[in-house]
Amino acid sequence: MLMLSTMTLIIMIITIVVMILATLLSKKTLTDREKCSPFECGFDPMNSSRLPFSLRFFLIAIIFLILYVEIALLLPMIMIIKSSNLINWTITSLFFIFILIVGLYHEWNQGALEWNE
């Protein structure tokens, strides 16, 4: 028990020393306004927050996020084809792809896929 508590104390001391050294060595001495300010989508955060924001940019970003989620849901379907019933797998895959195609048609019908206005 004494050995375990001694090792725990030594590990904690080493961890604290490494954290303090990392903090002291990583401090930047030259700081300016640009490096200290957050970067938010190319907008200057020091200006007024009521600047007009392109809704088109937001819509395109959401479409790409949905695309990545679709890919994350489609890839496991390929991996489980060997371990599942082929008829159930086919019906599930076709239903999922049908939902994606209906969503794509809806985006196209609403004009979300037109890049120039």
Z-matrix of the N, CA and C atoms (Angstrom, degrees):
N
C 1 1.454
C 2 1.521 1 110.90
N 3 1.333 2 115.47 1 -40.43
C 4 1.458 3 120.20 2 179.69
C 5 1.521 4 110.82 3 -65.25
N 6 1.338 5 115.90 4 -38.19
C 7 1.460 6 119.73 5 179.60
C 8 1.527 7 111.15 6 -66.70
N 9 1.316 8 116.64 7 -38.29
C 10 1.466 9 120.90 8 179.00
C 11 1.518 10 111.24 9 -65.17
N 12 1.312 11 117.31 10 -43.98
C 13 1.467 12 119.92 11 179.11
C 14 1.520 13 111.20 12 -68.83
N 15 1.328 14 118.01 13 -33.40
C 16 1.464 15 120.78 14 177.09
C 17 1.522 16 110.56 15 -67.31
N 18 1.324 17 117.14 16 -42.92
C 19 1.466 18 120.10 17 178.84
C 20 1.523 19 111.17 18 -65.85
N 21 1.328 20 116.80 19 -38.37
C 22 1.457 21 120.82 20 177.28
C 23 1.517 22 110.34 21 -62.47
N 24 1.311 23 117.32 22 -42.75
C 25 1.469 24 121.82 23 179.39
C 26 1.523 25 110.90 24 -65.21
N 27 1.318 26 117.58 25 -41.64
C 28 1.464 27 120.96 26 179.01
C 29 1.525 28 110.94 27 -64.98
N 30 1.323 29 116.97 28 -43.19
C 31 1.464 30 120.59 29 178.96
C 32 1.523 31 110.81 30 -63.68
N 33 1.323 32 117.58 31 -40.97
C 34 1.467 33 120.61 32 178.60
C 35 1.526 34 110.80 33 -65.30
N 36 1.330 35 118.21 34 -40.43
C 37 1.465 36 120.83 35 179.26
C 38 1.527 37 110.42 36 -65.55
N 39 1.323 38 117.21 37 -43.61
C 40 1.471 39 120.11 38 178.20
C 41 1.529 40 110.56 39 -62.23
N 42 1.326 41 116.94 40 -42.34
C 43 1.466 42 120.81 41 179.20
C 44 1.518 43 111.50 42 -62.24
N 45 1.323 44 117.32 43 -44.78
C 46 1.462 45 121.02 44 -179.55
C 47 1.521 46 110.65 45 -65.24
N 48 1.328 47 117.87 46 -41.32
C 49 1.463 48 120.94 47 179.07
C 50 1.525 49 110.60 48 -63.51
N 51 1.331 50 117.71 49 -43.42
C 52 1.461 51 120.67 50 178.88
C 53 1.524 52 110.84 51 -64.36
N 54 1.331 53 118.06 52 -39.96
C 55 1.467 54 120.88 53 178.68
C 56 1.520 55 111.29 54 -65.11
N 57 1.328 56 117.91 55 -40.90
C 58 1.463 57 120.95 56 179.26
C 59 1.521 58 110.26 57 -67.22
N 60 1.329 59 117.71 58 -42.53
C 61 1.462 60 120.08 59 177.57
C 62 1.525 61 111.73 60 -63.10
N 63 1.312 62 117.14 61 -41.94
C 64 1.461 63 120.03 62 179.10
C 65 1.518 64 111.00 63 -64.05
N 66 1.324 65 117.47 64 -38.61
C 67 1.461 66 120.62 65 179.22
C 68 1.523 67 111.12 66 -67.57
N 69 1.322 68 117.20 67 -42.23
C 70 1.458 69 120.46 68 -179.03
C 71 1.518 70 112.35 69 -70.21
N 72 1.311 71 117.71 70 -37.78
C 73 1.460 72 120.61 71 -177.31
C 74 1.522 73 113.43 72 -80.64
N 75 1.311 74 117.75 73 -20.21
C 76 1.463 75 119.32 74 -176.23
C 77 1.518 76 113.79 75 -95.12
N 78 1.310 77 118.67 76 1.65
C 79 1.463 78 120.48 77 179.92
C 80 1.519 79 110.18 78 -68.60
N 81 1.289 80 116.85 79 134.08
C 82 1.451 81 122.29 80 176.77
C 83 1.524 82 108.18 81 -89.29
N 84 1.303 83 115.51 82 133.38
C 85 1.465 84 118.09 83 -178.65
C 86 1.513 85 111.35 84 -89.15
N 87 1.330 86 117.29 85 -32.65
C 88 1.454 87 120.16 86 -179.51
C 89 1.518 88 109.14 87 -98.72
N 90 1.307 89 116.86 88 111.39
C 91 1.459 90 120.58 89 177.14
C 92 1.518 91 108.64 90 -122.40
N 93 1.283 92 115.69 91 139.26
C 94 1.459 93 120.17 92 175.49
C 95 1.525 94 108.58 93 -133.08
N 96 1.301 95 115.75 94 177.58
C 97 1.464 96 121.42 95 -173.96
C 98 1.521 97 112.02 96 -61.72
N 99 1.329 98 117.34 97 -39.69
C 100 1.456 99 120.81 98 -176.90
C 101 1.529 100 112.07 99 -68.74
N 102 1.338 101 117.41 100 -38.41
C 103 1.455 102 119.68 101 -178.32
C 104 1.523 103 112.14 102 -76.52
N 105 1.325 104 117.70 103 -27.79
C 106 1.459 105 120.46 104 -178.57
C 107 1.527 106 112.65 105 -85.92
N 108 1.327 107 117.39 106 -19.08
C 109 1.462 108 119.39 107 -177.41
C 110 1.521 109 109.91 108 -86.45
N 111 1.331 110 117.48 109 147.80
C 112 1.469 111 120.30 110 178.88
C 113 1.522 112 110.61 111 -74.17
N 114 1.314 113 115.72 112 149.24
C 115 1.460 114 120.86 113 176.81
C 116 1.513 115 107.85 114 -100.21
N 117 1.324 116 116.22 115 118.57
C 118 1.457 117 120.58 116 -176.81
C 119 1.519 118 109.98 117 -126.70
N 120 1.299 119 116.27 118 93.21
C 121 1.466 120 123.45 119 172.62
C 122 1.523 121 113.16 120 56.00
N 123 1.307 122 118.83 121 31.61
C 124 1.444 123 121.36 122 177.78
C 125 1.505 124 114.65 123 81.88
N 126 1.320 125 119.02 124 3.31
C 127 1.451 126 121.52 125 178.81
C 128 1.520 127 109.60 126 -94.84
N 129 1.309 128 116.92 127 145.08
C 130 1.452 129 121.49 128 177.56
C 131 1.525 130 108.34 129 -80.43
N 132 1.334 131 118.98 130 115.20
C 133 1.467 132 120.33 131 -176.09
C 134 1.521 133 113.44 132 -73.04
N 135 1.344 134 118.01 133 -9.31
C 136 1.457 135 120.30 134 -179.16
C 137 1.531 136 111.86 135 -84.98
N 138 1.332 137 117.18 136 -13.36
C 139 1.465 138 120.54 137 178.92
C 140 1.521 139 110.32 138 -84.59
N 141 1.308 140 115.33 139 -176.19
C 142 1.456 141 121.81 140 179.01
C 143 1.531 142 110.20 141 -62.64
N 144 1.313 143 116.52 142 140.62
C 145 1.463 144 120.01 143 -179.47
C 146 1.528 145 111.92 144 -83.51
N 147 1.286 146 118.43 145 -0.43
C 148 1.465 147 121.82 146 -177.95
C 149 1.520 148 112.41 147 -99.90
N 150 1.331 149 117.14 148 30.37
C 151 1.455 150 120.54 149 175.98
C 152 1.522 151 109.50 150 -73.48
N 153 1.322 152 117.89 151 147.54
C 154 1.469 153 118.74 152 178.36
C 155 1.525 154 110.28 153 -66.49
N 156 1.310 155 115.12 154 134.26
C 157 1.458 156 121.85 155 -179.02
C 158 1.517 157 108.40 156 -111.70
N 159 1.303 158 115.40 157 134.49
C 160 1.457 159 120.35 158 -178.89
C 161 1.524 160 110.05 159 -70.49
N 162 1.302 161 116.50 160 114.17
C 163 1.456 162 121.04 161 177.84
C 164 1.526 163 110.82 162 -68.21
N 165 1.308 164 116.21 163 -26.36
C 166 1.465 165 121.46 164 177.89
C 167 1.533 166 111.07 165 -61.83
N 168 1.349 167 115.34 166 -41.90
C 169 1.468 168 120.33 167 178.07
C 170 1.518 169 110.33 168 -60.89
N 171 1.305 170 117.09 169 -44.08
C 172 1.465 171 121.72 170 179.64
C 173 1.522 172 110.83 171 -63.35
N 174 1.320 173 117.58 172 -42.45
C 175 1.466 174 121.78 173 -178.94
C 176 1.522 175 111.40 174 -64.94
N 177 1.323 176 117.04 175 -41.16
C 178 1.461 177 120.84 176 178.79
C 179 1.526 178 110.17 177 -66.47
N 180 1.332 179 117.34 178 -38.62
C 181 1.465 180 120.50 179 177.65
C 182 1.525 181 110.96 180 -63.50
N 183 1.315 182 117.30 181 -40.46
C 184 1.465 183 120.76 182 178.27
C 185 1.534 184 111.03 183 -66.13
N 186 1.328 185 117.34 184 -39.04
C 187 1.468 186 120.54 185 178.43
C 188 1.526 187 110.28 186 -62.80
N 189 1.343 188 117.75 187 -41.28
C 190 1.459 189 120.14 188 178.35
C 191 1.526 190 111.55 189 -67.58
N 192 1.323 191 118.03 190 -36.12
C 193 1.461 192 119.97 191 175.87
C 194 1.522 193 111.40 192 -63.69
N 195 1.319 194 116.51 193 -40.84
C 196 1.467 195 120.56 194 177.53
C 197 1.526 196 109.89 195 -64.26
N 198 1.335 197 117.49 196 -38.31
C 199 1.460 198 121.13 197 177.63
C 200 1.528 199 110.70 198 -60.92
N 201 1.327 200 117.67 199 -42.97
C 202 1.463 201 120.16 200 -179.70
C 203 1.529 202 111.45 201 -66.98
N 204 1.323 203 117.58 202 -35.83
C 205 1.460 204 120.12 203 177.07
C 206 1.528 205 109.94 204 -67.83
N 207 1.330 206 117.13 205 -38.70
C 208 1.467 207 120.54 206 177.23
C 209 1.525 208 110.67 207 -60.98
N 210 1.316 209 116.61 208 -43.71
C 211 1.466 210 119.85 209 179.46
C 212 1.523 211 110.35 210 -64.36
N 213 1.324 212 116.64 211 -40.62
C 214 1.468 213 119.83 212 179.06
C 215 1.521 214 111.54 213 -65.55
N 216 1.316 215 118.72 214 -26.33
C 217 1.463 216 121.19 215 177.51
C 218 1.530 217 112.63 216 -87.55
N 219 1.326 218 117.61 217 -27.13
C 220 1.459 219 120.10 218 -179.19
C 221 1.531 220 112.77 219 -80.67
N 222 1.322 221 118.51 220 -34.44
C 223 1.460 222 120.01 221 -176.51
C 224 1.530 223 113.78 222 -62.08
N 225 1.325 224 120.80 223 -41.38
C 226 1.467 225 118.03 224 177.17
C 227 1.528 226 113.76 225 -64.96
N 228 1.326 227 117.42 226 -24.11
C 229 1.466 228 119.40 227 178.39
C 230 1.520 229 110.90 228 -62.31
N 231 1.313 230 117.19 229 -35.49
C 232 1.457 231 121.00 230 179.45
C 233 1.527 232 110.03 231 -69.65
N 234 1.328 233 116.22 232 -35.99
C 235 1.467 234 120.07 233 -176.53
C 236 1.534 235 112.44 234 -72.36
N 237 1.336 236 117.64 235 -29.18
C 238 1.467 237 119.07 236 -174.87
C 239 1.524 238 113.04 237 -96.52
N 240 1.318 239 118.11 238 7.96
C 241 1.465 240 119.82 239 -178.10
C 242 1.532 241 111.58 240 -63.08
N 243 1.351 242 117.68 241 -33.96
C 244 1.464 243 120.16 242 -178.12
C 245 1.529 244 112.33 243 -75.40
N 246 1.316 245 116.90 244 -29.76
C 247 1.463 246 119.48 245 -174.20
C 248 1.526 247 113.82 246 -97.65
N 249 1.311 248 118.48 247 4.30
C 250 1.466 249 119.49 248 -178.21
C 251 1.530 250 110.06 249 -122.64
N 252 1.317 251 114.47 250 169.65
C 253 1.459 252 121.89 251 177.06
C 254 1.528 253 108.15 252 -69.95
N 255 1.316 254 116.96 253 129.88
C 256 1.461 255 121.08 254 -173.59
C 257 1.528 256 112.24 255 -63.95
N 258 1.316 257 118.09 256 -37.84
C 259 1.471 258 120.90 257 -178.80
C 260 1.533 259 110.07 258 -68.70
N 261 1.341 260 116.45 259 -45.79
C 262 1.467 261 119.23 260 178.41
C 263 1.521 262 111.49 261 -63.82
N 264 1.326 263 116.24 262 -40.14
C 265 1.460 264 120.20 263 178.97
C 266 1.521 265 110.98 264 -63.36
N 267 1.335 266 116.99 265 -42.88
C 268 1.463 267 121.18 266 -179.70
C 269 1.524 268 111.23 267 -64.84
N 270 1.327 269 117.21 268 -44.18
C 271 1.470 270 120.66 269 -179.93
C 272 1.525 271 110.43 270 -63.94
N 273 1.327 272 116.92 271 -44.31
C 274 1.466 273 120.67 272 179.81
C 275 1.529 274 110.96 273 -64.08
N 276 1.330 275 116.68 274 -44.84
C 277 1.465 276 120.42 275 -179.75
C 278 1.528 277 111.64 276 -64.19
N 279 1.310 278 116.65 277 -44.39
C 280 1.468 279 119.46 278 179.85
C 281 1.529 280 111.19 279 -65.48
N 282 1.320 281 117.23 280 -38.47
C 283 1.460 282 120.16 281 177.46
C 284 1.529 283 110.81 282 -63.67
N 285 1.325 284 116.52 283 -43.97
C 286 1.461 285 120.27 284 179.15
C 287 1.523 286 111.39 285 -64.59
N 288 1.317 287 117.39 286 -44.08
C 289 1.469 288 120.71 287 178.65
C 290 1.523 289 110.62 288 -66.33
N 291 1.335 290 117.88 289 -35.01
C 292 1.466 291 121.04 290 176.17
C 293 1.535 292 110.61 291 -62.18
N 294 1.328 293 116.63 292 -42.38
C 295 1.473 294 120.10 293 177.75
C 296 1.532 295 110.24 294 -62.62
N 297 1.329 296 117.04 295 -40.97
C 298 1.467 297 120.17 296 178.60
C 299 1.520 298 111.87 297 -64.79
N 300 1.325 299 117.03 298 -40.11
C 301 1.469 300 120.32 299 179.82
C 302 1.525 301 110.49 300 -68.13
N 303 1.329 302 117.82 301 -38.91
C 304 1.471 303 120.63 302 176.48
C 305 1.531 304 110.00 303 -63.67
N 306 1.321 305 117.81 304 -40.23
C 307 1.463 306 120.91 305 176.59
C 308 1.516 307 112.16 306 -64.70
N 309 1.324 308 116.88 307 -40.32
C 310 1.466 309 121.12 308 177.29
C 311 1.524 310 110.89 309 -64.16
N 312 1.325 311 116.69 310 -42.02
C 313 1.461 312 120.60 311 177.20
C 314 1.533 313 111.17 312 -62.24
N 315 1.330 314 116.26 313 -40.57
C 316 1.459 315 120.31 314 179.23
C 317 1.539 316 110.71 315 -64.48
N 318 1.343 317 117.28 316 -43.91
C 319 1.466 318 120.27 317 177.34
C 320 1.520 319 110.83 318 -62.16
N 321 1.308 320 116.67 319 -41.44
C 322 1.453 321 120.97 320 -179.89
C 323 1.529 322 110.32 321 -66.50
N 324 1.332 323 116.65 322 -41.07
C 325 1.461 324 121.80 323 -179.98
C 326 1.530 325 111.37 324 -66.20
N 327 1.332 326 117.13 325 -34.59
C 328 1.464 327 120.93 326 179.73
C 329 1.526 328 112.67 327 -79.67
N 330 1.326 329 117.78 328 -10.13
C 331 1.457 330 121.64 329 179.27
C 332 1.517 331 114.01 330 86.68
N 333 1.322 332 117.32 331 16.39
C 334 1.455 333 120.08 332 -178.56
C 335 1.534 334 112.30 333 -73.92
N 336 1.328 335 117.59 334 -19.73
C 337 1.443 336 121.04 335 -177.86
C 338 1.517 337 113.26 336 -95.09
N 339 1.308 338 118.07 337 1.49
C 340 1.469 339 121.15 338 176.87
C 341 1.517 340 108.15 339 -84.09
N 342 1.341 341 115.42 340 117.69
C 343 1.465 342 119.64 341 -172.49
C 344 1.527 343 112.46 342 -79.26
N 345 1.293 344 118.48 343 -29.44
C 346 1.464 345 120.07 344 -179.63
C 347 1.524 346 109.20 345 -115.10
N 348 1.311 347 112.60 346 142.78
C 349 1.472 348 118.41 347 -178.76
C 350 1.502 349 111.38 348 -104.75
